[in-house]
């Protein structure tokens, strides 16, 4: 049972990290005076979410793995949009 709980907690942490990164990204404003601070905060959230996804992938079921891989793709999309 603890193993299942750890799997679930790992997935939920990855999911929450992804939601946090998406929320920060959606609220960013390039014209804002504190855009640099927003960008740095987003980069921290992306790094944390990426690490949480990696941790969850280590114990994920097949269904969870597909969702976690989608999270990774979504993070990569955000990163590529920032690089433009």
N, CA, C and O atoms as CSV, one atom per row, in Angstrom:
chain,resi,resn,atom,element,x,y,z
A,1,UNK,N,N,0.811,-1.212,0.000
A,1,UNK,CA,C,0.000,0.000,0.000
A,1,UNK,C,C,0.855,1.278,0.000
A,1,UNK,O,O,0.520,2.212,-0.729
A,2,UNK,N,N,1.922,1.361,0.769
A,2,UNK,CA,C,2.733,2.590,0.741
A,2,UNK,C,C,3.276,2.880,-0.651
A,2,UNK,O,O,3.374,4.040,-1.051
A,3,UNK,N,N,3.636,1.816,-1.404
A,3,UNK,CA,C,4.154,2.016,-2.753
A,3,UNK,C,C,3.107,2.703,-3.619
A,3,UNK,O,O,3.424,3.643,-4.348
A,4,UNK,N,N,1.862,2.244,-3.544
A,4,UNK,CA,C,0.788,2.855,-4.326
A,4,UNK,C,C,0.586,4.309,-3.922
A,4,UNK,O,O,0.392,5.179,-4.771
A,5,UNK,N,N,0.634,4.563,-2.626
A,5,UNK,CA,C,0.464,5.933,-2.130
A,5,UNK,C,C,1.598,6.819,-2.635
A,5,UNK,O,O,1.358,7.964,-3.018
A,6,UNK,N,N,2.833,6.307,-2.642
A,6,UNK,CA,C,3.961,7.073,-3.154
A,6,UNK,C,C,3.804,7.369,-4.642
A,6,UNK,O,O,4.122,8.466,-5.101
A,7,UNK,N,N,3.311,6.385,-5.392
A,7,UNK,CA,C,3.055,6.594,-6.822
A,7,UNK,C,C,2.033,7.701,-7.008
A,7,UNK,O,O,2.208,8.595,-7.836
A,8,UNK,N,N,0.974,7.629,-6.233
A,8,UNK,CA,C,-0.086,8.621,-6.336
A,8,UNK,C,C,0.422,10.006,-5.940
A,8,UNK,O,O,0.116,10.996,-6.605
A,9,UNK,N,N,1.184,10.074,-4.873
A,9,UNK,CA,C,1.731,11.356,-4.430
A,9,UNK,C,C,2.695,11.931,-5.464
A,9,UNK,O,O,2.705,13.139,-5.705
A,10,UNK,N,N,3.503,11.068,-6.072
A,10,UNK,CA,C,4.450,11.526,-7.091
A,10,UNK,C,C,3.697,12.090,-8.292
A,10,UNK,O,O,4.073,13.133,-8.828
A,11,UNK,N,N,2.638,11.405,-8.715
A,11,UNK,CA,C,1.854,11.877,-9.853
A,11,UNK,C,C,1.166,13.198,-9.507
A,11,UNK,O,O,1.167,14.129,-10.312
A,12,UNK,N,N,0.583,13.278,-8.319
A,12,UNK,CA,C,-0.111,14.498,-7.917
A,12,UNK,C,C,0.849,15.681,-7.802
A,12,UNK,O,O,0.481,16.807,-8.135
A,13,UNK,N,N,2.060,15.440,-7.342
A,13,UNK,CA,C,3.056,16.511,-7.255
A,13,UNK,C,C,3.419,17.004,-8.655
A,13,UNK,O,O,3.551,18.207,-8.880
A,14,UNK,N,N,3.577,16.077,-9.584
A,14,UNK,CA,C,3.887,16.455,-10.969
A,14,UNK,C,C,2.731,17.243,-11.579
A,14,UNK,O,O,2.943,18.248,-12.258
A,15,UNK,N,N,1.523,16.783,-11.334
A,15,UNK,CA,C,0.338,17.458,-11.857
A,15,UNK,C,C,0.225,18.870,-11.282
A,15,UNK,O,O,-0.057,19.817,-12.016
A,16,UNK,N,N,0.440,19.014,-9.995
A,16,UNK,CA,C,0.362,20.327,-9.353
A,16,UNK,C,C,1.474,21.243,-9.865
A,16,UNK,O,O,1.247,22.430,-10.100
A,17,UNK,N,N,2.659,20.698,-10.036
A,17,UNK,CA,C,3.763,21.485,-10.574
A,17,UNK,C,C,3.465,21.999,-11.964
A,17,UNK,O,O,3.787,23.137,-12.305
A,18,UNK,N,N,2.848,21.151,-12.758
A,18,UNK,CA,C,2.480,21.543,-14.119
A,18,UNK,C,C,1.422,22.643,-14.083
A,18,UNK,O,O,1.516,23.622,-14.823
A,19,UNK,N,N,0.431,22.487,-13.236
A,19,UNK,CA,C,-0.621,23.497,-13.114
A,19,UNK,C,C,-0.044,24.836,-12.660
A,19,UNK,O,O,-0.438,25.888,-13.164
A,20,UNK,N,N,0.881,24.796,-11.718
A,20,UNK,CA,C,1.507,26.023,-11.226
A,20,UNK,C,C,2.273,26.723,-12.347
A,20,UNK,O,O,2.161,27.938,-12.510
A,21,UNK,N,N,3.041,25.971,-13.110
A,21,UNK,CA,C,3.818,26.553,-14.209
A,21,UNK,C,C,2.891,27.151,-15.269
A,21,UNK,O,O,3.145,28.246,-15.771
A,22,UNK,N,N,1.824,26.438,-15.606
A,22,UNK,CA,C,0.883,26.957,-16.602
A,22,UNK,C,C,0.202,28.227,-16.120
A,22,UNK,O,O,-0.004,29.159,-16.897
A,23,UNK,N,N,-0.147,28.266,-14.842
A,23,UNK,CA,C,-0.815,29.447,-14.285
A,23,UNK,C,C,0.112,30.666,-14.337
A,23,UNK,O,O,-0.297,31.753,-14.745
A,24,UNK,N,N,1.341,30.471,-13.924
A,24,UNK,CA,C,2.301,31.583,-13.954
A,24,UNK,C,C,2.519,32.047,-15.389
A,24,UNK,O,O,2.557,33.247,-15.661
A,25,UNK,N,N,2.662,31.093,-16.305
A,25,UNK,CA,C,2.868,31.446,-17.716
A,25,UNK,C,C,1.689,32.252,-18.257
A,25,UNK,O,O,1.881,33.242,-18.963
A,26,UNK,N,N,0.479,31.829,-17.926
A,26,UNK,CA,C,-0.711,32.505,-18.465
A,26,UNK,C,C,-0.879,33.909,-17.898
A,26,UNK,O,O,-1.513,34.760,-18.521
A,27,UNK,N,N,-0.312,34.155,-16.717
A,27,UNK,CA,C,-0.448,35.464,-16.077
A,27,UNK,C,C,0.704,36.416,-16.404
A,27,UNK,O,O,0.687,37.578,-15.996
A,28,UNK,N,N,1.693,35.927,-17.133
A,28,UNK,CA,C,2.849,36.771,-17.443
A,28,UNK,C,C,2.462,37.865,-18.434
A,28,UNK,O,O,1.612,37.680,-19.305
A,29,UNK,N,N,3.126,39.018,-18.266
A,29,UNK,CA,C,2.880,40.158,-19.141
A,29,UNK,C,C,4.231,40.755,-19.517
A,29,UNK,O,O,4.931,41.314,-18.672
A,30,UNK,N,N,4.590,40.630,-20.798
A,30,UNK,CA,C,5.899,41.120,-21.243
A,30,UNK,C,C,6.052,42.622,-21.049
A,30,UNK,O,O,7.173,43.116,-20.934
A,31,UNK,N,N,4.964,43.343,-21.011
A,31,UNK,CA,C,5.020,44.795,-20.859
A,31,UNK,C,C,5.095,45.228,-19.397
A,31,UNK,O,O,5.247,46.414,-19.103
A,32,UNK,N,N,4.990,44.286,-18.504
A,32,UNK,CA,C,5.014,44.590,-17.078
A,32,UNK,C,C,6.416,44.985,-16.626
A,32,UNK,O,O,7.415,44.485,-17.142
A,33,UNK,N,N,6.467,45.879,-15.666
A,33,UNK,CA,C,7.749,46.321,-15.123
A,33,UNK,C,C,8.491,45.178,-14.431
A,33,UNK,O,O,9.721,45.185,-14.366
A,34,UNK,N,N,7.750,44.199,-13.915
A,34,UNK,CA,C,8.407,43.084,-13.227
A,34,UNK,C,C,8.430,41.803,-14.067
A,34,UNK,O,O,8.405,40.694,-13.533
A,35,UNK,N,N,8.479,41.980,-15.392
A,35,UNK,CA,C,8.510,40.821,-16.291
A,35,UNK,C,C,9.711,39.923,-15.997
A,35,UNK,O,O,9.587,38.699,-16.011
A,36,UNK,N,N,10.861,40.520,-15.733
A,36,UNK,CA,C,12.063,39.733,-15.428
A,36,UNK,C,C,11.858,38.853,-14.208
A,36,UNK,O,O,12.275,37.695,-14.190
A,37,UNK,N,N,11.217,39.403,-13.195
A,37,UNK,CA,C,10.914,38.622,-11.987
A,37,UNK,C,C,9.929,37.501,-12.312
A,37,UNK,O,O,10.093,36.371,-11.850
A,38,UNK,N,N,8.908,37.817,-13.109
A,38,UNK,CA,C,7.925,36.806,-13.513
A,38,UNK,C,C,8.611,35.678,-14.279
A,38,UNK,O,O,8.327,34.501,-14.054
A,39,UNK,N,N,9.510,36.045,-15.181
A,39,UNK,CA,C,10.221,35.056,-15.984
A,39,UNK,C,C,11.080,34.151,-15.107
A,39,UNK,O,O,11.104,32.935,-15.297
A,40,UNK,N,N,11.778,34.741,-14.157
A,40,UNK,CA,C,12.609,33.953,-13.251
A,40,UNK,C,C,11.743,32.998,-12.430
A,40,UNK,O,O,12.103,31.836,-12.242
A,41,UNK,N,N,10.619,33.480,-11.950
A,41,UNK,CA,C,9.695,32.638,-11.176
A,41,UNK,C,C,9.182,31.489,-12.046
A,41,UNK,O,O,9.110,30.346,-11.593
A,42,UNK,N,N,8.829,31.793,-13.284
A,42,UNK,CA,C,8.350,30.751,-14.193
A,42,UNK,C,C,9.445,29.714,-14.428
A,42,UNK,O,O,9.166,28.515,-14.430
A,43,UNK,N,N,10.669,30.153,-14.624
A,43,UNK,CA,C,11.767,29.216,-14.856
A,43,UNK,C,C,11.957,28.289,-13.653
A,43,UNK,O,O,12.225,27.099,-13.820
A,44,UNK,N,N,11.818,28.830,-12.452
A,44,UNK,CA,C,11.906,27.998,-11.247
A,44,UNK,C,C,10.780,26.970,-11.222
A,44,UNK,O,O,11.005,25.800,-10.914
A,45,UNK,N,N,9.579,27.410,-11.545
A,45,UNK,CA,C,8.432,26.492,-11.550
A,45,UNK,C,C,8.597,25.407,-12.612
A,45,UNK,O,O,8.257,24.247,-12.379
A,46,UNK,N,N,9.117,25.783,-13.768
A,46,UNK,CA,C,9.344,24.807,-14.832
A,46,UNK,C,C,10.374,23.771,-14.371
A,46,UNK,O,O,10.195,22.573,-14.589
A,47,UNK,N,N,11.441,24.233,-13.738
A,47,UNK,CA,C,12.463,23.306,-13.242
A,47,UNK,C,C,11.886,22.356,-12.198
A,47,UNK,O,O,12.157,21.155,-12.223
A,48,UNK,N,N,11.094,22.896,-11.286
A,48,UNK,CA,C,10.478,22.061,-10.253
A,48,UNK,C,C,9.506,21.060,-10.869
A,48,UNK,O,O,9.514,19.881,-10.516
A,49,UNK,N,N,8.670,21.532,-11.786
A,49,UNK,CA,C,7.699,20.643,-12.434
A,49,UNK,C,C,8.418,19.542,-13.207
A,49,UNK,O,O,8.010,18.381,-13.169
A,50,UNK,N,N,9.470,19.906,-13.895
A,50,UNK,CA,C,10.236,18.928,-14.661
A,50,UNK,C,C,10.814,17.852,-13.748
A,50,UNK,O,O,10.772,16.668,-14.080
A,51,UNK,N,N,11.348,18.254,-12.616
A,51,UNK,CA,C,11.902,17.299,-11.658
A,51,UNK,C,C,10.803,16.410,-11.079
A,51,UNK,O,O,10.999,15.207,-10.911
A,52,UNK,N,N,9.649,17.002,-10.775
A,52,UNK,CA,C,8.531,16.220,-10.240
A,52,UNK,C,C,8.032,15.216,-11.280
A,52,UNK,O,O,7.668,14.091,-10.936
A,53,UNK,N,N,8.016,15.619,-12.530
A,53,UNK,CA,C,7.601,14.707,-13.610
A,53,UNK,C,C,8.588,13.554,-13.707
A,53,UNK,O,O,8.184,12.396,-13.807
A,54,UNK,N,N,9.877,13.864,-13.677
A,54,UNK,CA,C,10.906,12.810,-13.742
A,54,UNK,C,C,10.746,11.830,-12.574
A,54,UNK,O,O,10.823,10.616,-12.761
A,55,UNK,N,N,10.525,12.363,-11.378
A,55,UNK,CA,C,10.335,11.499,-10.209
A,55,UNK,C,C,9.111,10.606,-10.383
A,55,UNK,O,O,9.157,9.416,-10.073
A,56,UNK,N,N,8.025,11.177,-10.876
A,56,UNK,CA,C,6.790,10.412,-11.053
A,56,UNK,C,C,6.942,9.357,-12.151
A,56,UNK,O,O,6.384,8.265,-12.047
A,57,UNK,N,N,7.691,9.683,-13.196
A,57,UNK,CA,C,7.896,8.713,-14.287
A,57,UNK,C,C,8.593,7.451,-13.791
A,57,UNK,O,O,8.389,6.368,-14.339
A,58,UNK,N,N,9.409,7.592,-12.764
A,58,UNK,CA,C,10.156,6.452,-12.235
A,58,UNK,C,C,9.240,5.385,-11.644
A,58,UNK,O,O,9.618,4.216,-11.571
A,59,UNK,N,N,8.039,5.778,-11.220
A,59,UNK,CA,C,7.128,4.823,-10.575
A,59,UNK,C,C,5.756,4.777,-11.242
A,59,UNK,O,O,4.828,4.176,-10.701
A,60,UNK,N,N,5.617,5.400,-12.402
A,60,UNK,CA,C,4.301,5.579,-13.017
A,60,UNK,C,C,3.757,4.307,-13.661
A,60,UNK,O,O,4.501,3.461,-14.157
A,61,UNK,N,N,2.428,4.208,-13.631
A,61,UNK,CA,C,1.740,3.172,-14.397
A,61,UNK,C,C,1.724,3.609,-15.857
A,61,UNK,O,O,2.119,4.730,-16.176
A,62,UNK,N,N,1.277,2.742,-16.729
A,62,UNK,CA,C,1.246,3.057,-18.162
A,62,UNK,C,C,0.364,4.275,-18.442
A,62,UNK,O,O,0.738,5.150,-19.223
A,63,UNK,N,N,-0.805,4.327,-17.805
A,63,UNK,CA,C,-1.721,5.460,-18.008
A,63,UNK,C,C,-1.094,6.752,-17.481
A,63,UNK,O,O,-1.145,7.790,-18.140
A,64,UNK,N,N,-0.509,6.678,-16.294
A,64,UNK,CA,C,0.129,7.865,-15.722
A,64,UNK,C,C,1.306,8.309,-16.577
A,64,UNK,O,O,1.539,9.506,-16.745
A,65,UNK,N,N,2.045,7.350,-17.117
A,65,UNK,CA,C,3.205,7.669,-17.954
A,65,UNK,C,C,2.783,8.512,-19.156
A,65,UNK,O,O,3.457,9.482,-19.504
A,66,UNK,N,N,1.686,8.149,-19.782
A,66,UNK,CA,C,1.203,8.909,-20.940
A,66,UNK,C,C,0.877,10.345,-20.538
A,66,UNK,O,O,1.214,11.285,-21.258
A,67,UNK,N,N,0.230,10.510,-19.401
A,67,UNK,CA,C,-0.119,11.856,-18.926
A,67,UNK,C,C,1.139,12.642,-18.568
A,67,UNK,O,O,1.239,13.829,-18.878
A,68,UNK,N,N,2.087,11.992,-17.923
A,68,UNK,CA,C,3.333,12.657,-17.536
A,68,UNK,C,C,4.137,13.073,-18.772
A,68,UNK,O,O,4.758,14.136,-18.786
A,69,UNK,N,N,4.121,12.236,-19.798
A,69,UNK,CA,C,4.809,12.593,-21.038
A,69,UNK,C,C,4.131,13.791,-21.700
A,69,UNK,O,O,4.793,14.617,-22.328
A,70,UNK,N,N,2.819,13.880,-21.558
A,70,UNK,CA,C,2.107,15.054,-22.078
A,70,UNK,C,C,2.492,16.298,-21.280
A,70,UNK,O,O,2.646,17.378,-21.850
A,71,UNK,N,N,2.646,16.152,-19.976
A,71,UNK,CA,C,3.102,17.276,-19.159
A,71,UNK,C,C,4.467,17.759,-19.653
A,71,UNK,O,O,4.701,18.961,-19.774
A,72,UNK,N,N,5.362,16.812,-19.937
A,72,UNK,CA,C,6.688,17.186,-20.440
A,72,UNK,C,C,6.572,17.942,-21.762
A,72,UNK,O,O,7.257,18.943,-21.976
A,73,UNK,N,N,5.709,17.460,-22.637
A,73,UNK,CA,C,5.520,18.124,-23.927
A,73,UNK,C,C,4.964,19.530,-23.726
A,73,UNK,O,O,5.381,20.467,-24.408
A,74,UNK,N,N,4.029,19.680,-22.796
A,74,UNK,CA,C,3.460,20.993,-22.512
A,74,UNK,C,C,4.513,21.944,-21.957
A,74,UNK,O,O,4.548,23.120,-22.322
A,75,UNK,N,N,5.372,21.435,-21.075
A,75,UNK,CA,C,6.458,22.269,-20.550
A,75,UNK,C,C,7.401,22.700,-21.679
A,75,UNK,O,O,7.836,23.850,-21.729
A,76,UNK,N,N,7.705,21.772,-22.572
A,76,UNK,CA,C,8.582,22.100,-23.696
A,76,UNK,C,C,7.956,23.151,-24.600
A,76,UNK,O,O,8.663,23.988,-25.161
A,77,UNK,N,N,6.636,23.117,-24.746
A,77,UNK,CA,C,5.931,24.122,-25.535
A,77,UNK,C,C,6.072,25.500,-24.882
A,77,UNK,O,O,6.341,26.491,-25.560
A,78,UNK,N,N,5.892,25.551,-23.587
A,78,UNK,CA,C,6.048,26.825,-22.863
A,78,UNK,C,C,7.476,27.340,-23.034
A,78,UNK,O,O,7.685,28.522,-23.308
A,79,UNK,N,N,8.447,26.457,-22.873
A,79,UNK,CA,C,9.851,26.861,-23.012
A,79,UNK,C,C,10.120,27.395,-24.412
A,79,UNK,O,O,10.788,28.418,-24.566
A,80,UNK,N,N,9.611,26.719,-25.427
A,80,UNK,CA,C,9.874,27.172,-26.795
A,80,UNK,C,C,9.177,28.507,-27.071
A,80,UNK,O,O,9.704,29.318,-27.832
A,81,UNK,N,N,8.015,28.757,-26.477
A,81,UNK,CA,C,7.336,30.039,-26.645
A,81,UNK,C,C,8.142,31.162,-25.974
A,81,UNK,O,O,8.188,32.285,-26.475
A,82,UNK,N,N,8.767,30.849,-24.848
A,82,UNK,CA,C,9.584,31.851,-24.164
A,82,UNK,C,C,10.829,32.196,-24.976
A,82,UNK,O,O,11.313,33.327,-24.931
A,83,UNK,N,N,11.338,31.228,-25.708
A,83,UNK,CA,C,12.562,31.427,-26.489
A,83,UNK,C,C,12.317,32.246,-27.754
A,83,UNK,O,O,13.268,32.675,-28.407
A,84,UNK,N,N,11.070,32.463,-28.098
A,84,UNK,CA,C,10.761,33.202,-29.327
A,84,UNK,C,C,10.914,34.693,-29.128
A,84,UNK,O,O,10.693,35.466,-30.060
